[in-house]
Amino acid sequence: MDPECSQLLPALCAVLADPRQPMADDTCLEKLLDWFKTITEAGSSLLLLQENPCLVELLCHMLKPQDLSSRVLSFSLRLTGVFAAQEDCFQYLQQGELLPRLFGEAGPLGGAAWTAPTVRSGWIQGLRSLARHPSALHFLADCGAVDTIFSLQGDSSLFVASAAGQLLVHILGLSMQGPADGPPSLQAGDWPACAQKIVDHIEESLRSAATPQITQALNVLTTTFGHCHDPWTRVLWVRLSPLVAGLLEKDPVPAAHSLVDLLLSVARSPGLSSSSCGLWETLAQTLSRLSPTQAGPLALGILKLQDCPQALRAQAFAVLLQPLACVLKATTQAPGASGMVDGTAGDSVTVDTLLPSKAACVGLLCRTLAHLELLLPLPQRPCPWPQASLLGAAVTLLQLCQGSASPTSDAGRHLCALLLGCVRVQRAALDFLGTLSQGTGRPACPHRPRLPAAQLCRDRHPLRVLSGRGVGSAGQRVLSPAFLGLTHSGAGEAPGREVGCFFCVCLRPPRAGDGGVCCPSGISQEPRLQPHAPLCLLQVLKKAFQATFRWLLSSPKTPGCWDLDPQALLFLRELLPVLQKRLCSPCWEVRDSGLEFLTQMTGRWGGQASFRHALLASEVPKLTEQLLRDPESYVRASAVAATGQLSSQGLCVSPASPEHLGGQQSPLSELLHILSTDSEGFPRRAAMHVFTQWLRDSHADVVGDTEEFVAGVLQVASQDLDWEVRAQGLELALVFLEQTLGQPGSPCPYAVTPPVVAPARPLAQALQPLCRVRLFEFAFRALFDCDRPVAQKSCDLLLFLRAKTASSSSPQEARISPDVASVEAALQRWQAGDQAQPLGDLEPEVVLAVLRSMDLEGLRGALAESSDHVEKSPQSLLQDMLATVGILGENEADCY
């Protein structure tokens, strides 16, 4: 410890021990405790206490009957545990009976302070810190702390209860480590006293009829098998597995979620052999005993296991698919037409779970879709994957939510009434549809065993599944992204006229009054949506856009052809009119989402002839241009980004076209006008991003006169009040600088290094374009910007320029020493805050001399330091805590 801190410590301990003195807040105590942890980890705790007796006095003062602050008492308990973690210091504190009086029944346990959760938490954390050596185990057994920990498992504070369970696991693991000469005996009767006491308590809890006690025991075991992988854990499981299996015989199964967590933790434990300890049989029995809601996480966990019997995997997958099979069964006329694997046609238990209430139905369906979405990208997912049936189920759910399904059974009609207008299910189904685009068209996994033939998907062709059989009423076509040909379709088969109508329904403009939900006749009307419903519907819209984009990305490509697939093009032609309606929506969020979707599509397919023809034949480019003047700034920003992407691909409305007869400007002029005049920052930032990308990609409107373009943009950006606009201006300046001087190469370690040759042209001549566009004045002004990110970016740019010029300059140029006094004086005024006077026209030689004279590395280091780097020392912490004494009074404040 520093001498300065040692001098301040007695006064601080006196303040902490005096209940009349106010403390700042818990942040100070946490930082103080972290400081002590750092000291004890680096040195001896015993030496620290001997050199600073005020610390022992502080701990002893906590034992006096007085009205102590619960925060200070909790801090003292935790600090005692930090010191006692070293065995010699533990013995030192034991000699004065300090530890038993702090952690035993004579301490806070029997006082009024124990009612504060902070004190109970500090007591647990103190024991957790000191339980590091055998002496601590004897202390825990003698002082009765283990019994107190048992009781704290049911504490009203969830943090205290969780910490108590974790402490039991830590004590159990420490007890079973055994002496240094070898591991302890693994016979249950010969276990150490603390370990035996904990295991006996777990056994008693598992036999209890009270669900909370069972839950506590299962949670302790879950943490144990998740963190401890020694051989004794196998003996523990063999001993306790009959009691765990006995829980499955109760009706209902108690603590089902905790039981699932335990079984999966045991299955993942590398210290256990699942086949030899009967775990697979227990998992199979659990799957059959739990309800679909409870069994879903277990089924997913089993399918994620690397080494698992195929029969158990098939059972788990069937359990996972049951809710969706139930949906298909409830909405179809033909029996057994769900197309799922055998055993998933939907049993009465699943139907009863789905239909009792809307909450149960929505929760189960959303969890099922989320589980399948997590399973799809995994290499150990079941093979074959029932792609077509899952597509059909997801489409059916969306139709039920939108009211466009016409189920004929009573269960289907009841399901439709429950799901009508449900935004949660729509979001989950659209997410799942987007994920399904990644899993289609995959070959069967050759390294995984296949399901038995009886369990193969009954219908491999999605268009047949989605054409009415098993989805809607007789003769009704229900379409999905499957029309893109992404599943295992037969040769020569093509979708019908209705290609793409499903997503067109999803992307239709929401209707006022019913939130976009169409209620057909014969179905009870859903109550009007709550005030937050527009936001929820917007989320559905965005997810529909995302799912559409992902399916288009996955559309099959014809060999040797880079154009869109004909089926995808047919869908695109039906999609664009829907997008036009979105761009005309009275809701600005809808217009904004439509523009973002357009930007994505144009960036991906803007160079393909079929996409260009379809887009130019629509009103979308014209609407995008009109939205540059939208009253909402977010929409204008998205319109700027879309215009930049359209213009890069040559898809903007030409200024010579009839739409521009009124004297409208080119995209470059439009965006420059927005950068100069828009009152909101978002459109201006978007314009700077577009200009930077145009310069990087050599846009046609830029290459005509690049210097004029860069000079104009930098002039406007330098006067912008938004720091992000100025920072993006520096990014544009860097692109121009690299194009002017040449990109810095990244040499290959195996390449032959060519000899250094003189530059093709003098460096001063190469820098002339940078001077003409006033890039250096812009960069120097930004170097002293009041916003740190701008100054850092400018410093990096100038350092890059100096390194580039240093490697490219000739000896004659390096010896030139022009007069830079006036420039340096102006820069000093700028640094002081007076930036009214411009630098004027700078010559390249002056710029190079100024760069050589500036300490840019030191400036970059200063900019990288945090704002509190000066006042971050332990000494400053102690001084701040002492400074609060007698000042805060009733109005406490955090000095940090």
C-alpha positions, -999 to 999 in steps of 0.1 A, spaced: 0 0 0 12 35 -8 24 56 21 -1 83 12 -30 58 14 -17 44 47 -19 79 61 -55 84 50 -67 50 60 -71 55 98 -93 85 92 -115 67 68 -119 37 91 -130 61 118 -156 75 95 -169 41 86 -171 30 122 -190 61 133 -227 57 125 -232 94 128 -210 101 98 -228 101 64 -213 80 35 -215 90 -1 -230 58 -17 -224 22 -24 -202 30 -54 -174 43 -31 -176 11 -9 -175 -11 -40 -144 7 -53 -128 5 -19 -134 -32 -17 -120 -38 -52 -89 -19 -41 -84 -42 -11 -89 -73 -33 -62 -60 -56 -38 -55 -27 -45 -90 -11 -41 -107 -45 -7 -92 -49 6 -96 -13 0 -109 22 -33 -101 39 -17 -107 73 10 -82 66 -16 -57 55 -35 -60 88 -4 -58 109 8 -27 92 -27 -11 93 -42 -20 127 -71 4 120 -85 -22 97 -88 -48 125 -103 -20 147 -129 -13 121 -139 -50 119 -141 -53 157 -162 -21 159 -189 -39 138 -194 -63 168 -206 -35 192 -243 -31 197 -250 1 179 -271 15 151 -247 7 122 -254 14 86 -264 -18 67 -241 -8 38 -211 -4 61 -218 -37 79 -222 -56 46 -189 -40 34 -172 -51 66 -184 -87 63 -172 -89 27 -139 -73 36 -134 -98 64 -139 -126 38 -113 -110 15 -87 -110 43 -95 -145 56 -91 -160 21 -54 -165 30 -51 -192 56 -24 -175 78 -46 -144 80 -76 -166 87 -58 -181 117 -48 -146 128 -85 -134 128 -95 -167 145 -73 -160 175 -93 -129 184 -126 -147 180 -134 -122 153 -147 -146 127 -171 -166 149 -185 -133 162 -190 -119 127 -203 -150 110 -218 -170 139 -250 -166 158 -234 -140 181 -230 -117 151 -254 -100 128 -275 -132 126 -293 -124 158 -295 -86 154 -319 -62 137 -295 -56 109 -301 -91 96 -335 -80 83 -317 -60 56 -310 -80 24 -278 -61 20 -264 -75 52 -275 -111 44 -259 -108 10 -227 -94 25 -226 -123 50 -229 -148 21 -203 -131 0 -179 -129 30 -182 -167 35 -178 -172 -2 -145 -154 -2 -130 -171 29 -140 -206 19 -107 -213 1 -88 -237 24 -95 -266 48 -95 -244 79 -125 -226 65 -144 -259 62 -139 -267 98 -150 -232 107 -182 -235 87 -191 -268 103 -184 -255 138 -202 -222 137 -234 -236 121 -231 -215 90 -242 -243 67 -276 -245 84 -280 -208 79 -271 -211 43 -298 -238 39 -324 -214 53 -312 -186 30 -320 -207 -1 -356 -197 5 -349 -160 12 -374 -134 0 -346 -117 -19 -338 -136 -51 -302 -123 -51 -297 -137 -16 -313 -170 -24 -293 -174 -56 -260 -165 -38 -268 -191 -10 -273 -219 -35 -240 -210 -53 -222 -209 -19 -235 -244 -11 -221 -256 -45 -187 -240 -37 -185 -256 -2 -194 -290 -16 -167 -287 -43 -142 -275 -17 -150 -304 6 -146 -330 -21 -112 -318 -31 -96 -338 -3 -61 -337 11 -31 -330 -11 -19 -366 -11 -49 -379 -30 -86 -377 -37 -111 -386 -10 -129 -419 -9 -158 -419 -32 -179 -442 -10 -210 -422 1 -205 -431 38 -170 -418 39 -176 -384 25 -163 -353 44 -187 -339 70 -196 -307 52 -202 -326 19 -223 -353 37 -244 -326 54 -251 -309 21 -260 -341 3 -282 -352 31 -301 -319 29 -305 -323 -9 -319 -358 -4 -343 -346 22 -354 -317 -1 -360 -341 -30 -382 -363 -8 -402 -333 3 -437 -326 -8 -430 -288 -10 -422 -276 -45 -399 -247 -33 -376 -271 -14 -375 -294 -45 -366 -265 -67 -338 -254 -43 -323 -288 -44 -325 -292 -81 -309 -257 -87 -280 -267 -64 -274 -299 -83 -277 -281 -117 -249 -257 -107 -229 -285 -92 -229 -306 -124 -224 -275 -145 -192 -264 -127 -177 -295 -111 -165 -323 -134 -144 -344 -110 -150 -382 -106 -171 -377 -74 -199 -360 -94 -206 -394 -110 -210 -410 -75 -233 -381 -65 -255 -386 -96 -258 -424 -90 -268 -417 -54 -294 -391 -62 -307 -401 -96 -334 -425 -81 -348 -396 -62 -348 -374 -93 -365 -401 -113 -391 -404 -85 -402 -368 -92 -415 -380 -126 -440 -403 -108 -458 -374 -92 -487 -357 -109 -481 -329 -118 -443 -332 -120 -430 -306 -94 -404 -280 -104 -405 -291 -140 -383 -262 -153 -356 -268 -127 -358 -306 -134 -351 -299 -171 -322 -277 -163 -307 -304 -141 -311 -332 -166 -295 -311 -194 -266 -301 -171 -259 -338 -163 -261 -347 -199 -235 -321 -208 -212 -329 -180 -179 -344 -193 -174 -363 -160 -204 -385 -165 -211 -414 -189 -247 -410 -198 -252 -445 -210 -238 -462 -179 -258 -441 -154 -292 -445 -170 -295 -409 -180 -309 -416 -215 -338 -436 -200 -345 -408 -176 -345 -382 -204 -369 -403 -225 -393 -407 -195 -392 -370 -188 -401 -361 -223 -432 -383 -221 -442 -370 -187 -439 -333 -191 -464 -310 -208 -455 -296 -242 -447 -262 -227 -423 -278 -202 -408 -304 -226 -399 -279 -253 -366 -267 -238 -357 -303 -229 -363 -315 -264 -341 -287 -278 -314 -294 -253 -314 -331 -263 -312 -323 -300 -282 -301 -293 -262 -329 -276 -234 -344 -297 -237 -380 -286 -273 -390 -281 -292 -422 -291 -311 -418 -323 -343 -430 -308 -341 -403 -281 -334 -377 -308 -364 -388 -328 -386 -386 -297 -373 -351 -288 -379 -339 -324 -414 -352 -324 -421 -334 -291 -407 -302 -305 -429 -304 -336 -461 -314 -318 -476 -278 -315 -471 -270 -352 -485 -304 -361 -515 -296 -340 -520 -263 -359 -519 -281 -392 -543 -307 -380 -567 -282 -367 -568 -263 -400 -571 -291 -425 -599 -313 -437 -578 -343 -447 -568 -363 -417 -531 -370 -412 -520 -344 -437 -497 -324 -416 -466 -337 -433 -446 -339 -401 -427 -369 -390 -446 -398 -374 -458 -392 -339 -463 -355 -343 -499 -353 -357 -509 -336 -325 -522 -355 -295 -549 -345 -271 -524 -331 -246 -510 -307 -271 -545 -296 -282 -556 -290 -246 -524 -270 -240 -529 -249 -271 -566 -241 -267 -575 -232 -231 -564 -196 -233 -548 -171 -256 -518 -167 -233 -511 -205 -232 -516 -207 -270 -494 -178 -279 -466 -187 -254 -463 -223 -266 -463 -214 -303 -437 -186 -299 -414 -209 -279 -418 -237 -304 -409 -214 -333 -379 -200 -313 -366 -235 -305 -368 -246 -341 -352 -214 -352 -322 -221 -329 -321 -257 -341 -320 -251 -378 -284 -237 -382 -269 -264 -360 -249 -292 -377 -266 -318 -355 -301 -308 -365 -323 -338 -374 -320 -351 -410 -341 -351 -430 -356 -317 -421 -394 -314 -428 -389 -281 -446 -422 -281 -465 -443 -289 -435 -426 -262 -414 -432 -237 -442 -468 -247 -442 -472 -244 -404 -456 -209 -404 -478 -197 -432 -508 -211 -415 -500 -193 -383 -497 -160 -402 -530 -166 -419 -547 -174 -385 -533 -141 -371 -544 -121 -401 -579 -137 -403 -574 -150 -439 -576 -187 -429 -609 -206 -432 -606 -236 -409 -635 -261 -410 -631 -278 -377 -642 -265 -343 -606 -266 -330 -594 -246 -360 -621 -219 -356 -613 -217 -319 -575 -214 -327 -583 -187 -352 -602 -167 -326 -573 -170 -302 -546 -159 -326 -565 -132 -345 -544 -100 -345 -516 -115 -323 -485 -96 -330 -462 -119 -310 -470 -149 -331 -467 -129 -363 -432 -117 -353 -421 -152 -343 -435 -168 -375 -418 -142 -397 -385 -147 -379 -389 -184 -384 -397 -180 -421 -366 -159 -426 -345 -186 -409 -360 -213 -430 -345 -197 -461 -311 -207 -448 -320 -244 -444 -337 -251 -477 -321 -270 -505 -294 -285 -482 -284 -321 -488 -291 -346 -461 -264 -346 -435 -240 -375 -446 -223 -376 -412 -255 -380 -392 -277 -411 -390 -309 -407 -408 -343 -411 -392 -361 -444 -398 -380 -446 -431 -414 -445 -413 -405 -411 -398 -395 -394 -431 -414 -363 -441 -445 -374 -459 -445 -347 -485 -412 -333 -497 -427 -308 -521 -438 -275 -504 -460 -263 -532 -482 -293 -528 -483 -288 -490 -491 -251 -494 -516 -254 -522 -546 -262 -500 -540 -297 -487 -532 -294 -450 -533 -257 -447 -566 -240 -456 -600 -250 -467 -606 -271 -498 -594 -255 -529 -577 -226 -512 -542 -217 -521 -519 -207 -493 -485 -195 -506 -452 -187 -489 -416 -181 -499 -416 -217 -510 -426 -206 -545 -390 -194 -549 -381 -231 -555 -359 -232 -524 -371 -266 -512 -367 -300 -527 -391 -295 -556 -395 -319 -585 -382 -312 -620 -405 -292 -641 -429 -282 -613 -437 -245 -611 -460 -224 -588 -493 -211 -599 -506 -176 -607 -507 -168 -570 -469 -166 -567 -459 -141 -540 -494 -132 -529 -487 -143 -493 -460 -117 -487 -480 -91 -506 -507 -97 -479 -480 -94 -452 -467 -61 -467 -501 -46 -474 -507 -11 -459 -523 -14 -424 -559 -3 -423 -570 24 -399 -592 12 -371 -583 -25 -371 -546 -22 -370 -542 -40 -403 -560 -71 -392 -588 -83 -416 -616 -100 -397 -636 -123 -419 -672 -131 -414 -681 -159 -390 -652 -151 -366 -656 -130 -335 -640 -96 -338 -608 -90 -319 -610 -61 -295 -594 -29 -307 -557 -28 -303 -540 -9 -275 -522 24 -280 -489 6 -285 -503 -15 -313 -489 6 -342 -454 0 -330 -461 -37 -327 -475 -38 -363 -444 -19 -375 -422 -46 -360 -443 -72 -379 -438 -51 -411 -400 -49 -406 -398 -86 -400 -418 -93 -432 -394 -71 -451 -364 -90 -436 -379 -124 -443 -387 -114 -479 -351 -102 -484 -336 -134 -470 -357 -155 -493 -348 -135 -523 -311 -139 -513 -316 -176 -512 -333 -179 -546 -316 -205 -569 -293 -192 -596 -292 -206 -631 -257 -218 -639 -239 -192 -660 -265 -165 -653 -263 -138 -627 -299 -126 -632 -328 -132 -609 -346 -165 -610 -378 -163 -631 -399 -173 -601 -382 -146 -579 -387 -121 -606 -424 -129 -608 -426 -124 -570 -407 -91 -574 -431 -77 -599 -460 -84 -575 -440 -70 -546 -431 -36 -561 -467 -23 -562 -470 -32 -525 -438 -14 -518 -452 17 -536 -481 17 -512 -458 14 -483 -439 45 -495 -472 64 -496 -483 53 -461 -495 81 -438 -473 64 -411 -438 77 -413 -423 45 -397 -438 25 -426 -424 48 -452 -390 46 -434 -390 8 -434 -400 6 -470 -370 28 -480 -346 7 -460 -359 -24 -477 -355 -7 -511 -319 2 -503 -311 -34 -494 -327 -47 -526 -310 -22 -548 -276 -28 -532 -279 -65 -539 -296 -67 -573 -292 -32 -587 -269 -45 -614 -292 -72 -627 -311 -64 -659 -344 -80 -648 -344 -62 -615 -335 -29 -632 -363 -33 -657 -389 -41 -631 -379 -13 -608 -378 14 -636 -412 3 -648 -426 11 -613 -432 43 -595 -407 35 -568 -378 57 -580 -401 87 -584 -416 82 -549 -381 79 -534 -371 112 -549 -403 128 -535 -395 115 -500 -363 135 -500 -387 163 -489 -406 143 -464 -416 162 -432 -401 135 -410 -363 136 -407 -359 98 -403 -377 93 -436 -356 119 -454 -324 102 -441 -336 68 -454 -346 85 -487 -311 99 -490 -296 65 -485 -320 49 -510 -313 77 -535 -276 72 -532 -279 35 -539 -303 41 -568 -280 67 -583 -250 44 -579 -268 18 -600 -281 44 -625 -317 38 -614 -327 73 -605 -352 92 -625 -332 111 -652 -332 149 -650 -342 149 -687 -373 128 -681 -408 143 -681 -408 141 -643 -381 167 -641 -396 192 -665 -402 216 -636 -365 223 -632 -358 196 -606 -321 189 -599 -299 159 -602 -294 135 -573 -260 151 -565 -275 186 -564 -305 174 -543 -282 158 -517 -259 188 -516 -289 209 -509 -299 186 -481 -264 187 -466 -265 225 -467 -300 233 -456 -316 204 -438 -324 214 -402 -321 178 -388 -288 159 -384 -300 125 -397 -304 135 -433 -272 154 -433 -253 124 -419 -269 102 -445 -258 126 -473 -222 125 -461 -222 87 -460 -236 87 -496 -210 112 -508 -182 92 -492 -194 60 -509 -198 78 -543 -162 90 -541 -150 56 -531 -169 39 -560 -161 66 -586 -197 76 -591 -204 91 -626 -214 125 -611 -182 126 -590 -155 117 -615 -165 146 -638 -149 171 -615 -137 153 -584 -119 183 -569 -149 206 -572 -171 179 -556 -147 173 -526 -141 210 -521 -178 217 -520 -186 189 -496 -158 197 -472 -167 234 -472 -203 226 -461 -192 199 -436 -167 221 -419 -195 245 -409 -219 218 -397 -228 218 -360 -233 180 -360 -200 163 -350 -209 131 -369 -212 151 -401 -177 166 -395 -163 132 -387 -178 117 -419 -162 147 -437 -128 135 -425 -137 100 -438 -144 115 -472 -111 135 -470 -92 103 -462 -107 85 -493 -97 115 -515 -62 116 -499 -57 78 -506 -69 82 -542 -46 111 -547 -15 96 -532 -22 60 -537 -34 33 -513 -9 22 -487 0 -14 -496 -1 -43 -472 30 -63 -482 28 -100 -485 55 -117 -464 63 -140 -493 65 -113 -519 98 -101 -533 104 -65 -521 111 -43 -551 139 -18 -548 129 17 -537 125 40 -566 119 77 -569 83 88 -570 68 93 -604 62 130 -597 74 154 -570 56 152 -537 47 189 -538 30 184 -571 11 154 -558 -2 174 -528 -15 203 -550 -50 187 -554 -53 184 -516 -44 220 -512 -68 232 -539 -98 215 -522 -86 230 -488 -83 195 -473 -56 206 -449 -75 236 -435 -104 213 -429 -82 187 -412 -63 212 -390 -95 228 -379 -110 194 -370 -78 186 -350 -89 211 -324 -125 202 -325 -144 203 -292 -158 168 -299 -131 142 -292 -141 117 -319 -136 144 -346 -102 154 -332 -91 117 -330 -101 111 -366 -83 142 -378 -52 132 -359 -52 97 -375 -56 113 -409 -27 137 -404 -5 109 -390 -13 88 -421 -5 117 -444 28 124 -426 39 87 -428 29 86 -465 48 118 -474 78 108 -453 82 76 -473 76 93 -506 96 125 -503 130 130 -520 161 142 -500 158 176 -517 122 180 -506 130 169 -470 157 197 -468 132 225 -477 124 247 -447 97 272 -455 85 299 -432 56 284 -411 54 310 -383 21 325 -395 5 291 -399 17 279 -365 4 311 -349 -30 306 -365 -31 270 -353 -23 281 -318 -52 306 -319 -74 278 -332 -63 255 -303 -72 283 -279 -107 285 -294 -104 314 -319 -111 298 -353 -124 329 -370 -93 335 -391 -88 310 -420 -54 297 -429 -57 309 -465 -40 291 -494 -14 267 -482 15 255 -502 25 218 -500 59 227 -486 43 246 -457 20 217 -450 48 192 -449 69 214 -425 39 219 -402 33 182 -401 69 175 -392 68 201 -364 36 189 -347 36 163 -319 7 143 -334 16 111 -314 14 130 -281 -19 146 -291 -33 112 -301 -23 98 -267 -39 127 -249 -71 123 -268 -72 85 -260 -71 91 -223 -103 89 -204 -117 120 -187 -110 107 -152 -75 94 -158 -60 120 -135 -83 112 -105 -85 75 -107 -60 65 -81 -68 48 -47 -55 79 -30 -81 100 -49 -108 76 -38 -99 79 -1 -97 117 -4 -131 119 -20 -147 96 6 -132 117 34 -143 149 17 -180 139 20 -179 138 58 -200 166 72 -209 180 38 -236 157 23 -260 159 52 -295 149 41 -289 154 4 -265 126 -5 -248 128 -38 -223 106 -57 -190 124 -58 -182 103 -89 
